[in-house]
Amino acid sequence: MDLPHHGYRATAKPRARAAPPTADSVLFDDTSSGGAPAMNSQAYYTPGYNMAAPTNDMQGGAGVNNLFTDPMANAAMMYGSSLANQGKDMVNKEISRFMSMNKLKYFFAVDTRYVLKKLMILMFPYTHQDWEVRYHRDTPLPPRQDVNAPDLYIPTMAFITYILLAGMALGIQKRFSPEVLGLCASTALVWVIIEVLVMLLSLYLLTVHSDLSTFDLIAYSGYKYVGMIFTMLCGLLFGSDGYYVALAWSSCALMFFIVRSLKMKILTSLSSDSMGTASSAKPHLRLYITVATALFQPIIIYWLTSHLIR
């Protein structure tokens, strides 16, 4: 049965509504808020970087550049560099006063021929005739050109050999220990230092002017190690009898060598002391210094080697 219409449309369908816009459908972000980060529909900030202003890390490089371009900083750096250079020059100057590298190289300017001839003179000085040191333009010739010139190579090598030989002697007697070997080395070194200091003090107090330098005195004092090595070898090979025979020979040879060598250094300026009684006494004082230095050598040789031979 048909119902009456009463002015209404009976077959009308409901109209579909459009869905609300989502965050993915937005084509452009609103940037009118002055650089504030945009928010999506879920109230989260969108990730991104503000490329307009540099960060604090990027500003650090500019600070370093400003430091180098600052005139006050440059002046301070230049002043610090000049102070460092002045300090280095002062240190080198003070070192050169006590130890000159050129002088030290002179005492190590040796060759095999010089070493062999010098060892023969030390052990058999009675056959050597010419003891005068040669000069070239007021400068002494190096040891490899003059066998009479003092050197530090033979004393250094002889000292090392003495320490090794002392260790071997202590090992044979079953008395070896690092402490005892160190005591032998330090004692031998201290005696050389004491001898050189006494010589320098004697020459200074007696106002003796000579060509002897500190390195010369160290060289002449270190030649005793050659005789000590010879004495210890004879003692190890032939016992106490061989030790005392070698001690007598090396002591006499060393004393003769010291007297003839220092005579050319200390007793060469006798003609300059020809005025007054005080000056006339200087040649005798120089002779006493030379003889006392020579007589002191056998005592040191015996002191440093007798406890190693049993």
Secondary structure as UniProt FT lines:
FT   TURN            6..7
FT   TURN            10..11
FT   TURN            24..25
FT   TURN            32..34
FT   TURN            41..42
FT   HELIX           56..69
FT   HELIX           71..98
FT   HELIX           101..107
FT   HELIX           112..123
FT   HELIX           125..127
FT   STRAND          135..136
FT   TURN            137..138
FT   STRAND          139..140
FT   TURN            143..145
FT   TURN            147..148
FT   HELIX           153..172
FT   TURN            173..174
FT   HELIX           178..205
FT   TURN            206..207
FT   HELIX           214..222
FT   HELIX           224..266
FT   TURN            267..268
FT   HELIX           270..272
FT   HELIX           277..280
FT   HELIX           282..305
FT   HELIX           306..308
//
